[in-house]
Amino acid sequence: MAQNPKEQPSSSSPPEQARPDARLLPFEQQAALQGVSGWQLAAVAAQQNWPAGLEVSAEAFRAAHDETLKGVIE
């Protein structure tokens, strides 16, 4: 069977945009999706100096949240 020369072989890893954690959303929405609200959301925004509506990945929000809570607990 002949291949169409215009077809590119698919790569083994999905592009960054296809990964759910790589999708950028406002950090307030990332917080809601991860079950973070109230003082924790306010603490993350303040510690990271994030303006309202700043778009971040789920992974970046998780890291910022973990860092913030670590500082609060210590």
SULBELHU-V798436 format. One record per helix or strand of 2 or more residues. SS is the DSSP state (alpha for helix, beta for strand). FROM is the first residue (numbers start at 1). TO is the last residue. If there is no record, write none. Layout:
ss/from/to
SS/FROM/TO
SS/FROM/TO
This chain:
ss/from/to
alpha/16/18
alpha/20/22
beta/25/26
alpha/27/33
alpha/39/48
beta/55/56
alpha/58/73
